[in-house]
């Protein structure tokens, strides 16, 4: 479409004729952007089971590229640190503290080694201890924190296998651990020469949906290496550091103890493996073991799942979601599909729920059947469990009250569209029982539960706490967030809801924890005192916008303006619009507000708000709904709707007088990058684009993408039309492409950015491709983040110009 505004002589766009020089090595952005990268990060927090103490895990700055670029194995969808025998990770805690929620007193934990790298943590059921893993020089160590003394010590001279999980869990007053076997020997060596070709063969069969997964196995050596990395020894560990081994080393993917601590539920990997699908679809054996490692019950032997039915509601046949019932001593729970797992097959009922109690002599009991797919269950007691089911095609979501120990029909508690936030009744609160299992939190008389919700509405989110009576199904509002604050109830500190643990924030005040008695505002007590991480941007302007696109669908966005900026005095600014499209089944749901004007303005290096520090205006998360009403699929009209969304957003910022029409850029990450390329190809609304880690040619993701269920051969026109690569000749405005060289997200292979850049370069367009070494779908190293900001800042300055009219912080 033609530009809506003429170019001005001397406008910054003319600078596009000058080539942006290639950088030698990692570059550092201006000081105001670097300050965002090095701003203090809030601690991670974990509430104890008794709700008396909060564990706080302090975090240092971002890891360096030397850490991120360490040796890494990419096997069957896993990324492993071979030296640690653990899933790769780069973000660790470096200090611990304990916060007393009754008195607000904080104690620093003593006994940690210098430069500690704290990974996972778990509370004991009585809240007297915290087990945590720490990456040492030779492997993953297990440490114990005594809450009374606030001191930590290492437990035993061994190393955990944390390849598929933390590698430890509480089992009463002991710890159930997965150890690196002491007598395993060295890892298999790569063959000096290939043994022969690597062959795949299909024998035909029904239509299968297999997406483009990264990091798959390729050779027999890869399979042997996977076996070696997953091999682990189960053991019980006492607080004195003594180990009791359980059985022999196996390729354990997971293990959990029964609430009565007499049985273990294990999942073991089985051969044959696949070069087509990741480990999650490899053959598995699920067993119940006794404490000596003997098999008591084999629950399932799942075959290799190279072929799966099509559709987002497709599941495997046979037992799935196998777990212990949280409110019973030793009772297994699982789900089985009644339709073979195929959503395309006509069926009145889709899933059945099963129970089987120890000693597993009686046959499994089928106790509920669902008309759609099982989502989750929250256990309470013999006459109370909440079961959630959902059907993607219709977005229908139902919650039932079930009675697992009684022969009674379930009661429907709520039925709504999952995308309808305004009607969400909230999530049932849970609490840890005496066995350390999460169960429903009920009132002392057991007649009601508590619901914690977002409180979404036309004025934005206003979180709430309700007491929900199980008999008459009526909700009583106990508390709700009030302007000008955004508050969330994180936990009910007692079963009477007499005290709440709140997170409280405002646009200029960062989130902090408070204790509150509902109905008594004067009881509000501040527990933490987190400083503003970026005080130089404390007075950023923020406005929640409501506007309509051409077909009447209401849209929302959040407009941010630099500190001190006044539209009448300073005039229009260059503006960066950053978005991510979302599919909906109804226009009503697409029009709902999804934010709050009272949230803290956290100016992060990752999103678009960093450019506020350079004086730019930012339109964050403008609505990009793609609606498919009734039997229509959203993507059948993706482009017309995308263009209407963008046009409406641009019109609104121009109407407000905050944006210069010749200086608006668009950007996004992942599916937002895909959107960016499409908007540059099909509109002339923007004068530059930033696309990070996207996919641009949908024929390279032929078995579905995002929420698209149809494959390429079922919807060729949709795949072709939605691919901006096919319209590269129409991209006339400068496009910056950034991509991690080790992208681990299905579909967004680095090849996607490489091929689009080659097309743009060959067509004579203005484009720049930046690939970040050792980075995945999200970038992690400090050097990579700084360089990303340098690239984005230079790109916007070159093609939009400096934001000289703004009063930028100095």
PyMOL commands that set and color helices and strands:
alter all, ss='L'
color gray80, all
select helices_A, chain A and resi 12-17+31-37+65-68+220-230+279-281+421-423+535-537+567-570+587-590+608-614+634-655+671-682+698-700+716-722+724-730+750-762+782-800
alter helices_A, ss='H'
color red, helices_A
select strands_A, chain A and resi 44-47+53-59+73-75+78-81+86-87+93-100+106-108+118-123+129-135+140-146+151-154+168-171+174-179+231-237+243-257+263-269+284-290+295-302+320-324+331-337+351-357+365-370+373-381+384-391+396-402+411-417+427-428+430-432+438-440+448-453+464-469+475-480+486-492+500-506+509-517+520-526+541-548+554-561+573-578+582-584+617-620+625-627+659-669+688-692+734-740+767-772
alter strands_A, ss='S'
color yellow, strands_A
deselect
rebuild
show_as cartoon
